[in-house]
Amino acid sequence: MIVRRVLWMPPTLFGLVLIVFAISHVIPSDPARVMAGENASAEQVQVLRHKYGLDLPLPQQFLRYVGDVATGSMGTSLFTQRPVAEDLWSRLPATLELALYAIVLAVVVGVPLGVVAALRRNSLLDHMVRIVTITGLAMAAFWLAILLQLLFSMWLGLTPVQGRIDGWGPDPITGFYTIDALLRGDWTTLGQSLRYIALPMLTLALPAMATIVRFTRAGVLNVMSSNFVFYQAAMGIPRRRVVWKYILRSALIGTLTQIGLIFGLLIANAVVVETVFDWPGLGSFAVSSILQSDYNAIMSFTLFIGVVFILVNLMVDVAQAVLDPRGR
Amino acid sequence: MKTLRRLVRDRSALLGLVIVAALVAAAVFAWPLATFPQDVTNYDPPHRLLAPSGTYWLGTDRMGGDIYSRLLFGARITFLIAVVATSLAVIIGVPVGLVAGYYNNRVSELLMRISDVFLAVPQVVLAIAIAQTLGPAIQNVILALSITYWPFWARLVYAETRSLRNEVFIEAAIALGASPIRVMALHVLPSIASSVIVRTTIGMGGTILTAAVLGFLGLGPPPPTPEWGRMIAESRAFLPQAWWYAAAPGVAILLVVMGFNLLGDGLRDVLDPRMRRGGADAR
C-alpha cells in the first residue's frame, strides 16, 4: 500500500507541474513586458523574453522547466530576478514556525476538549464546545485575522498589527525567531517575537482545533460503546485510566487520519492569514507572486506545497499503520 | 416529506435550513428588502463611513453605500457562485467517479490518478492560481472553483460505486442484460444519491469560503459588485474606526457557511443511517 503510494508520487507531481504550467501559460498578459516596465522599448522586451526562454514553443518551455525542477533549481523569479528556490527556502522557516505553533496549540487544546465533551455528552460544556467548533469551521480565516487585529492590536494595543519582528531577527540557528532568541538567551527578542506570532498563530489554530475537537469527540464516543471498554470497567480498572489510556489511544487514530486534512487547512489559511499579518512566509510570497503573474514563482510554490502535502499524507499513512495493527 | 419532518425535528439542522432559506430569500428579494437599493451602483460620498443607525442599519462604506443593502445584493453573487460552481463540480465529478468505480481497468486508474493530482495541493492555492490567470470576473471565479472542487465528488462516488459493484442487485441487473450506462444511471446512482446530496450541501459552504478568499484577494467580480470578500478587503483601510464595515460582511459569510454545514450534517443523519452524527465525517 505504502510502496504503491511512493511509486505514484513522481507521476502525481508531474501531473501537478503540467496543470500549473498549463494554467500559468494561458495568461494573456506578457510577463516579459511586465518585467521590463512601462517605458521599455520593444527590443528590451525581446531581450528579456529570450533570456527567460519565453520565446520558445510551449512544449519546449515546459521541458526546460521540468529539467530545472529535476536538478533542484526552480528557475528565476520573473519579478525579483532571484532564484525561486532560494526565496522559498528563506521563507520556509517563517511559515513552519507559524504552522507548528498553530498545530501544537490546536492539539494541546483540541484533544482534551474533545475528550471532555464526549465524556459529558450533551452537557453545557459539550454544547459550548460544539458552538465553538461549528463557528471555527464556518469562519473565513482572513476575517478572523482582521477581527483579532482590530481587537488586540488596534483597540487594546497588546500586539503589533503586522510583521514578524522589529528590525532584523536574531542570528539564525533554526530560523525560528522564538527558538533562536531562546537559545541565545535574548529575552527581549523572545518576548517581541512571541507578541508578533500570537495573533497569526491563533487565527490558524482555531479552524484546526475545531477539526481536531470534532474528530476526537466522535472517536471517543465511538470507542466508549465498544466491548473492550465494558470489559475493562468490569475488571475494575479505574475509569480515569480507561479513558486517558485505552480510549484515547483508539480514538486518536481517527484524529490522526485527519492530520492531512488539517495540514491542508493550515496551508490554505496561511496563504491569506500571512497576507493580512504581513508575515514573511510562503503564503504571502505565493499571493504576491500570483498578483504579479510571476510564472516561475507560482509554479514552484504549488509544486513545493504539493511535495510537502504528499509527504505529510504519506507519513500519516505510515504512522497509522504503526499505531493501528488492524490496518496492516 | 418524511425526510423533511425528521430534519425539522433536529434543532441544529432546522437552524441550518432557516439560514439557507434566508440566504435564498435575501438573494431573490434583494430589491424589496433593501433600504437603499440604488447604493449598490451609485456613489453617495457625503454619507460615507457612517456608523450603524436607524437610517443605515449596518452603517455605510467608503463610497457612502448602505452596507445592509449591499449585503443583500451580495447574497445574490454568493448564491450564484456557490450554486453554479458546485453544480459544475458535481456534473464533472459524479460521472468520473461512476465510470472509474464501475469499471476496474486502466481508465478507472487513470481517472482516479488525475483526481489525485488535483487533490495534491490545497484547493485555495489552485483556485487562486486559476482565478488570477483568467482575470477578475464572476464567471472566472465559478470556473476556478469547479475545476478545483470536482475531485471531491469523483472520490466519493468512486468509493461508493466500488463498494456497490458486487452487490446482488447490481449483478442481477447486469445479468438481465442492462447496459453499463443503464446500470450506472438507474441502479448505482439512486443508491448513492443521498451521500452525494450530503456532500454537495457541505461543499456549498466550502465553495462560499473559497470564493470569499478570491474576492478578498481582489480576484473576484470587480467593483461595484457587492461581493462579500471584497467588502472586507476594502474595509481594512478604514480600521479601527469603521469596524462595522469589516464586521457585517464577515458575519454574513459566517452565517451562510454555518447554515450549509448544519444542514449538511442534519441531512446526513436523516438520509444516511450508516453515518450518524459522531461517525467519521469530513468538513
Interface residues (C-beta under 8 A of the other chain):
Chain A: W8 P11 T12 L13 G15 L16 I19 V20 I23 S24 V26 I27 P28 I134 T135 L137 A138 M139 A140 A141 F142 W143 I146 L147 Q149 L150 M154 W155 T211 R214 F215 R217 A218 L221 N222 G254 L261 G264 L265 I267 A268 V271 V272 T275 A286 V287 I290 L291 S293 I298 F301 T302 I305 G306 F309 I310
Chain B: R113 I114 D116 V117 F118 A120 V121 P122 Q123 V124 V125 L126 I128 A129 I130 Q132 T133 L134 G135 G205 L209 A212 V213 F216 L217 G218 G229 I232 S235 R236 L239 P240 W243 A246 A247 P249 G250 I253 L254 L255 V257 M258 N261 L262 G278 G279 A280 D281 A282 R283
